[in-house]
Amino acid sequence: MSEQSTSRDTGAVENTVTPAKDTVTVERAAAESGGGGGGLMSGSFGRNLGLVVALLLICAAGVITAGDRFASVDNLLTVLRFASALGVVAIGMTFVITGGGIDLSVGAIVALCSVWATTFATQSMATDFHWIVMVFAALAVGAGCGLVNGVLIAYGKVVPFITTLAMLAAARGLAEIISERRTQIVTVDGFKVFFSADVFGVPLLVIIFALVAIAGWVLLNRTTFGRRTLAVGGNPEAARLAGINVNRHTVMLYVLVGLCCGLAALMLVSRTTTGSSTHGTLWELDAIAAVVIGGTLLTGGRGTIVGTVVGVLIFATLGNVFTLNNQDTSTQAVAKGLIIVVAVLLQQRLARNANST
């Protein structure tokens, strides 16, 4: 009897340990598949190298067509400053898309966060207490919107496209109601002084973008959270069977992108010194485009922060070159659309080559 009970206890222990082992196995497999394979140039290094070459070609075109106006240090800082806020949103979008989702509401959430942080009530509290109140308001609103999206998608089983499309309309409409479609001017001097500061000649907004990019890279590539994101995006059913709480992780992904929207709203407010319901218009398309250009699969299971950063810089530099050459926004939109189509076609070709090998 003692031997039989001992064997049953041992089996029970093994059964309780197995899900954890399966979780680790699935996470490792997802990390390996997310990193790319089949050779150095066909993996993430090859994709990022191609993006860098594309960025250098655009820079060369800017030098040829605009000369010193493009090649100046001031213009470089201008490009980085304009790319920083969108870049923060794109990094959050990278996590959502890598996890198998999509978020069409990021631009509207940015607008809502900017309006909420610059209302008379919020700025009055910031004046009486500290400007950090504005920061807390923007981050809380962004996280709250992300939480609503995540809960509806994970537990309500509503398709991400529909959920975030509804949030796009609701958040933009709420921003218009709160602001009464008026531009709200920032009057808190401490907020403006802090976010407009430079560190060794580099704008603080650019430094924030760099810090968020580094944190995003570490989170995606060096933590359990990142490995689980790859696993959930690659095969959510296998991740669930391996012991990963897919629903909870999905909610966390949308809260994360919501926080990124709140931070981006603060950066945009500091750059424009205004909060407006028109802020972030079409940013969802720009963010998704940068993520796709960077090499993150729209179907999930593979993501790259480095590629996303380079993708944001490509679009920011391209827009700067067009502006310096007096090209209208319509021409920029056409060029951006062509780049997105080419990027998706290249993704499909690389996927077919990887599957064939």
C-alpha positions in Angstrom: 0.0 0.0 0.0 2.8 2.4 0.8 4.4 1.8 -2.5 1.2 2.3 -4.4 0.4 5.6 -2.5 4.0 6.7 -3.1 3.7 6.1 -6.8 0.4 8.0 -6.9 1.9 10.9 -5.1 4.8 10.9 -7.5 2.5 10.9 -10.4 0.5 13.7 -9.0 3.6 15.8 -8.5 4.6 15.0 -12.1 1.2 16.1 -13.4 1.4 19.4 -11.5 4.9 20.1 -12.9 4.1 19.2 -16.5 2.2 22.4 -17.4 5.0 24.5 -16.2 7.5 22.5 -18.3 5.1 22.7 -21.3 4.9 26.5 -20.8 8.7 26.9 -20.8 8.9 24.6 -23.9 6.2 26.6 -25.8 7.9 29.9 -24.8 11.3 28.8 -26.0 9.8 27.5 -29.3 8.0 30.7 -29.8 11.1 32.8 -29.1 13.1 30.7 -31.5 10.5 31.0 -34.3 10.1 34.7 -33.6 13.8 35.3 -34.0 13.8 33.9 -37.5 15.8 31.1 -38.9 17.3 29.7 -42.0 20.5 31.7 -42.0 21.9 35.1 -41.0 20.6 37.2 -43.8 17.2 35.5 -43.9 16.6 36.2 -40.2 16.1 39.3 -38.2 19.6 40.6 -39.0 18.9 40.5 -42.7 15.5 42.2 -42.3 16.9 45.0 -40.2 19.9 45.4 -42.5 17.5 45.9 -45.4 15.6 48.5 -43.5 18.8 50.4 -42.6 19.8 50.3 -46.3 16.4 51.7 -47.3 16.7 54.5 -44.6 20.2 55.4 -46.0 18.8 55.6 -49.5 16.1 58.0 -48.4 18.7 60.1 -46.6 20.8 60.1 -49.7 17.8 61.3 -51.7 17.3 64.0 -49.2 20.9 65.2 -49.4 20.7 65.2 -53.2 17.4 67.0 -53.5 17.5 69.3 -50.5 21.2 69.7 -49.8 22.3 71.3 -46.5 18.7 71.9 -45.5 18.3 68.2 -45.0 21.8 67.3 -43.8 21.9 69.9 -41.0 21.9 68.8 -37.4 18.8 70.9 -36.7 16.9 69.1 -39.4 18.0 65.7 -37.9 16.7 66.7 -34.5 13.5 67.9 -36.1 13.0 64.5 -37.7 13.7 62.7 -34.5 11.4 65.0 -32.5 8.5 64.5 -34.9 9.1 60.7 -34.9 9.3 60.3 -31.2 5.6 60.4 -30.2 4.5 58.2 -33.0 7.4 55.9 -32.3 6.2 55.3 -28.7 2.8 54.3 -30.0 4.4 52.0 -32.7 6.4 50.2 -30.0 3.2 49.5 -28.1 1.5 48.4 -31.3 4.4 46.0 -31.9 3.5 44.0 -28.8 -0.2 43.9 -29.7 0.4 42.7 -33.3 3.1 40.2 -32.2 0.5 38.8 -29.7 -1.9 38.2 -32.6 -4.1 41.4 -32.2 -4.6 44.8 -33.8 -5.5 48.2 -32.4 -7.2 50.8 -34.6 -8.0 53.1 -31.7 -4.5 54.3 -30.8 -4.8 57.7 -32.5 -8.2 58.4 -30.9 -6.8 57.3 -27.5 -3.9 59.8 -28.0 -6.4 62.5 -28.7 -8.5 61.7 -25.6 -5.5 61.5 -23.4 -4.2 64.9 -24.6 -7.6 66.5 -24.0 -8.1 65.0 -20.6 -4.6 66.0 -19.5 -5.2 69.6 -20.6 -8.7 70.3 -19.3 -9.2 73.3 -17.0 -9.8 71.0 -14.0 -6.7 69.0 -14.6 -4.4 72.0 -15.2 -5.9 73.7 -12.1 -5.0 70.7 -10.0 -1.5 70.6 -11.6 -1.0 74.3 -10.8 -2.1 73.8 -7.2 -0.2 70.6 -6.6 2.3 69.6 -9.3 2.4 69.1 -13.1 2.8 65.4 -12.5 -1.0 65.4 -12.2 -1.2 65.9 -16.0 1.1 63.0 -16.6 -1.0 60.7 -14.3 -4.2 61.7 -16.0 -2.9 60.9 -19.5 -1.4 57.6 -18.5 -4.5 56.6 -16.5 -6.9 57.4 -19.4 -4.7 55.5 -21.8 -4.4 52.5 -19.6 -8.2 52.6 -19.0 -9.0 52.6 -22.7 -6.5 49.7 -23.2 -8.1 47.8 -20.4 -11.6 48.2 -21.9 -10.3 47.0 -25.3 -8.5 44.0 -23.7 -11.4 42.9 -21.6 -13.8 43.0 -24.5 -11.4 41.1 -26.7 -10.2 38.5 -24.2 -13.3 37.8 -22.2 -16.0 39.2 -24.4 -14.6 37.3 -27.4 -15.2 40.3 -29.6 -12.9 40.5 -32.7 -10.0 43.0 -32.1 -10.8 44.8 -35.3 -14.4 45.5 -34.2 -13.5 46.3 -30.6 -10.8 48.8 -31.4 -12.8 50.3 -34.2 -15.6 51.0 -31.7 -13.1 52.5 -29.3 -11.7 54.7 -32.1 -15.2 56.2 -32.6 -16.0 56.4 -28.9 -12.6 57.9 -27.8 -12.6 60.5 -30.5 -16.2 61.5 -29.8 -15.5 61.7 -26.1 -12.5 63.9 -26.8 -14.7 66.2 -28.9 -17.3 66.4 -26.2 -14.9 67.2 -23.4 -13.0 69.8 -25.4 -16.1 71.1 -27.1 -14.0 70.8 -30.3 -11.8 73.6 -29.1 -8.0 73.6 -28.8 -6.9 73.6 -25.1 -3.8 75.6 -24.4 -1.3 74.3 -21.8 -0.8 76.9 -19.1 1.3 74.9 -16.6 4.8 76.3 -16.9 6.5 73.4 -15.1 5.1 70.9 -17.6 6.3 72.9 -20.6 9.7 73.5 -19.1 10.3 69.9 -18.3 9.3 68.3 -21.6 10.9 71.0 -23.7 14.3 70.5 -22.1 17.4 69.3 -23.8 20.0 66.8 -22.5 23.4 67.5 -24.0 21.7 69.1 -27.0 19.3 66.2 -27.5 15.6 66.9 -27.0 14.0 65.1 -24.0 11.3 63.7 -26.3 13.9 61.9 -28.4 15.5 60.5 -25.2 12.1 59.3 -24.0 11.6 57.5 -27.3 15.0 55.9 -27.1 14.3 54.7 -23.5 10.9 53.3 -24.4 12.5 51.5 -27.4 15.2 50.0 -25.2 12.7 48.9 -22.6 10.5 47.5 -25.3 13.4 45.5 -26.7 14.3 44.1 -23.3 10.7 43.2 -22.5 10.1 41.4 -25.8 13.4 39.6 -26.1 14.7 39.0 -22.6 11.6 38.4 -20.4 9.0 35.8 -19.9 6.4 38.4 -20.9 8.0 38.7 -24.3 8.2 34.9 -24.8 4.6 34.5 -23.9 3.6 37.3 -26.3 5.3 35.4 -29.1 3.7 32.1 -28.0 0.2 33.7 -27.8 0.6 35.3 -31.2 2.0 32.2 -32.8 -0.5 29.7 -31.5 -2.9 30.8 -28.8 -4.4 27.3 -28.3 -1.1 25.7 -27.9 -0.1 28.5 -25.4 -3.3 27.9 -23.5 -2.7 24.1 -23.3 0.8 24.8 -22.1 -0.5 26.7 -19.1 -0.3 30.3 -20.3 -3.3 32.5 -19.3 -4.0 33.7 -22.8 -6.9 36.0 -21.8 -5.0 37.7 -19.0 -2.0 38.2 -21.3 -4.1 39.7 -24.0 -5.5 42.2 -21.6 -2.0 43.2 -20.5 -1.0 43.7 -24.1 -3.8 46.2 -24.7 -3.1 48.0 -21.4 0.5 48.3 -22.5 -0.4 49.9 -25.8 -2.8 52.2 -23.9 0.0 53.3 -21.6 2.1 54.0 -24.7 -0.7 56.1 -26.1 -0.9 58.1 -22.9 2.9 58.8 -22.9 2.8 59.7 -26.6 -0.1 62.1 -25.9 2.1 63.9 -23.2 4.9 64.1 -25.7 2.6 65.6 -28.4 1.1 68.0 -25.9 4.5 69.2 -24.8 5.6 69.7 -28.5 2.4 71.6 -29.5 1.6 73.1 -26.1 -2.1 72.1 -26.8 -4.6 69.3 -26.2 -7.0 68.7 -29.1 -9.5 66.1 -30.2 -7.7 66.2 -33.6 -4.4 65.0 -32.2 -3.3 61.6 -33.4 -5.5 61.6 -36.5 -4.6 58.5 -38.7 -1.8 57.5 -36.2 -3.2 54.0 -36.2 -2.4 53.6 -39.9 1.1 55.2 -39.4 1.9 53.0 -36.4 0.7 49.8 -38.1 2.6 50.8 -41.3 5.8 51.3 -39.3 5.4 47.9 -37.5 4.7 46.1 -40.7 7.6 47.8 -42.5 9.8 46.8 -39.5 9.2 43.1 -40.1 6.5 42.2 -37.5 4.1 39.7 -38.9 0.5 40.9 -39.0 -0.7 37.4 -38.2 1.3 37.4 -35.0 4.1 35.2 -33.6 7.0 37.4 -34.7 7.9 40.9 -33.6 10.9 43.2 -33.7 11.4 46.4 -31.8 14.5 47.4 -33.8 12.6 47.0 -37.0 9.7 49.1 -35.7 12.1 51.9 -34.7 13.7 51.9 -38.1 10.3 51.8 -39.8 9.2 54.9 -37.9 12.4 56.7 -38.9 11.9 55.7 -42.5 8.4 57.3 -42.6 9.5 60.3 -40.6 12.5 60.9 -42.9 10.5 60.3 -46.0 7.9 62.9 -44.9 10.7 65.3 -44.1 12.3 64.9 -47.6 8.9 65.5 -49.2 8.3 68.6 -47.1 11.6 70.1 -47.9 10.9 69.5 -51.6 7.5 71.2 -51.3 5.5 68.0 -52.0 2.0 67.9 -50.8 0.6 65.4 -48.3 -1.3 63.6 -51.0 2.0 62.6 -52.6 3.3 61.5 -49.3 0.2 59.3 -48.7 0.7 57.6 -52.1 4.3 56.9 -51.4 3.5 55.6 -48.0 0.8 53.3 -49.4 3.2 51.9 -52.0 5.8 51.2 -49.3 3.3 49.3 -47.2 2.2 47.1 -50.1 5.8 46.3 -51.0 6.6 45.5 -47.4 3.7 43.1 -47.1 4.6 41.4 -50.3 8.2 40.9 -49.1 6.9 39.5 -45.8 4.8 36.9 -47.7 7.7 36.0 -49.9 10.0 35.6 -46.9 7.4 33.5 -45.1 7.1 31.2 -48.1 10.8 30.8 -48.3 11.0 30.0 -44.6 8.3 27.4 -44.9 9.9 25.8 -47.9 13.2 25.4 -46.0 
